[in-house]
């Protein structure tokens, strides 16, 4: 599994594999905003999911290795316009205890838009 910071999605086939991509207006700012502990736990969370398929993730506990959906209207932050206009729900994964990372899935790739370790992005 790799954290893909920049890659074209053209020609990507849906294979039910899970891949995570950190993205934002400035992807380096997104990750660099985390302290060392949160960076380490994000890496650990990705590593723990590396062999899971999306079906495995869907059947896992939302506070474990699984995910939950959050309506777009529940987000308390500006929503990037790129690739998100047609999205109604965002996906939430836990990466450090109950600390969520929030983003969206396109084909088999999960794009991280926010780390919400202050629990202010949406009502928890």
Buried (B, 14 or more C-beta within 10 A) or exposed (E): BEBBEEEEEEEEEEEEBBBBBBBBEEBEEBBEEBEEEBBEBBEEBBEEBEEBBBEBBEEBEEEEBBBBEBEBEEBEEEBBEEEBEEBEBBBBBBBBEEBBBBBBBBEBBBBBBBBBBEEEBBEE
